[in-house]
C-alpha cells in the first residue's frame, strides 16, 4: 500500500516527536505500511518499523490495527519504549561492570 502524503506526514511527525530524544542512538529508520485484507475491511492495516541503532543492533516492531494512523501511533509508542529499555539495559550493564571492577580492586 502506498501511503498518502497525509499519512507520510503523520508518520514523520509521530516518529520525530517520540524518538527525537534517542536521535544520537538511531542510525536509520524504515517504515512499511501494508493493507492485509484489501477492501474486505477488518483489522487489516499492518505497520512495520525497523530501527537500525548506531550500536549495530536492529529492532523490528510491528503493529496491526483497523486503520494505519492507529497502527502507527501504537507502533511509535512501542518503539520509544523498546529503545528506552535497550539503552537502560546497556547503561545498567556498563554500570554493573564498572562497579564489579571497583569491588575487585
C-alpha positions as CSV (number, residue, x, y, z in Angstrom):
1,X,0.0,0.0,0.0
2,X,1.4,3.4,-1.0
3,X,0.8,5.8,1.9
4,X,-0.9,9.2,1.1
5,X,1.0,12.4,1.7
6,X,-1.1,13.0,4.8
7,X,-0.2,9.6,6.2
8,X,3.5,10.2,5.4
9,X,3.4,13.5,7.3
10,X,1.7,11.8,10.2
11,X,4.4,9.1,10.3
12,X,7.2,11.7,10.2
13,X,5.6,13.9,12.9
14,X,5.0,10.9,15.2
15,X,8.4,9.4,14.8
16,X,10.1,12.8,15.3
17,X,8.1,13.6,18.4
18,X,8.5,10.1,20.0
19,X,12.1,9.3,19.0
20,X,13.8,12.7,19.0
21,X,15.5,12.1,22.4
22,X,17.1,8.9,21.0
23,X,18.3,10.5,17.8
24,X,22.0,10.1,18.6
25,X,21.5,6.4,19.0
26,X,19.5,5.8,15.8
27,X,21.3,5.4,12.5
28,X,18.2,4.8,10.3
29,X,14.5,4.0,10.4
30,X,12.4,2.1,7.8
31,X,8.6,2.2,7.9
32,X,6.4,-0.2,5.9
33,X,2.6,0.1,5.8
34,X,0.5,-2.7,4.4
35,X,-3.1,-3.4,3.8
36,X,-3.5,-7.1,4.6
37,X,-7.1,-7.7,3.7
38,X,-7.6,-5.3,0.8
39,X,-11.1,-3.9,0.5
40,X,-12.6,-6.6,2.8
41,X,-12.1,-4.4,5.9
42,X,-11.4,-5.5,9.5
43,X,-8.2,-5.2,11.4
44,X,-6.1,-5.2,8.3
45,X,-3.5,-2.4,8.4
46,X,-0.1,-3.5,9.3
47,X,2.8,-1.2,10.0
48,X,6.3,-2.4,10.5
49,X,9.1,-0.3,11.8
50,X,12.8,-1.3,11.5
51,X,15.1,0.6,13.7
52,X,18.8,0.5,13.0
53,X,20.8,1.6,16.0
54,X,24.3,3.1,16.0
55,X,25.5,0.2,18.1
56,X,24.7,-2.1,15.1
57,X,21.6,-3.6,16.8
58,X,18.4,-3.8,14.9
59,X,14.8,-3.7,16.2
60,X,11.8,-4.8,14.1
61,X,8.4,-3.9,15.5
62,X,5.0,-4.5,14.0
63,X,1.5,-3.3,14.9
64,X,-1.9,-4.2,13.3
65,X,-5.0,-2.0,13.6
66,X,-8.2,-1.1,11.9
67,X,-6.5,1.9,10.3
68,X,-2.9,2.9,9.5
69,X,-3.0,6.0,11.7
70,X,-3.8,4.0,14.8
71,X,-1.3,1.3,13.9
72,X,1.4,4.0,13.5
73,X,0.5,5.6,16.8
74,X,0.8,2.3,18.7
75,X,3.9,1.3,16.9
76,X,5.7,4.6,17.6
77,X,4.9,4.2,21.3
78,X,6.3,0.7,21.3
79,X,9.4,1.9,19.5
80,X,10.1,4.6,22.1
81,X,9.6,2.0,24.9
82,X,11.8,-0.5,23.2
83,X,14.7,1.9,22.6
84,X,14.5,3.3,26.1
85,X,14.6,-0.3,27.6
86,X,17.5,-1.3,25.4
87,X,19.5,1.8,26.3
88,X,18.7,1.4,30.0
89,X,19.9,-2.3,30.0
90,X,23.1,-1.2,28.2
91,X,23.6,1.5,30.9
92,X,22.9,-0.9,33.7
93,X,25.3,-3.5,32.3
94,X,28.1,-0.9,32.0
95,X,27.5,0.4,35.5
96,X,27.4,-3.1,37.0
97,X,30.6,-4.0,35.1
98,X,32.3,-0.8,36.4
99,X,31.1,-1.4,40.0
100,X,32.4,-5.0,39.9
101,X,35.8,-3.7,38.7
102,X,35.9,-1.3,41.6
103,X,35.0,-4.0,44.1
104,X,37.7,-6.3,42.7
105,X,40.4,-3.6,43.2
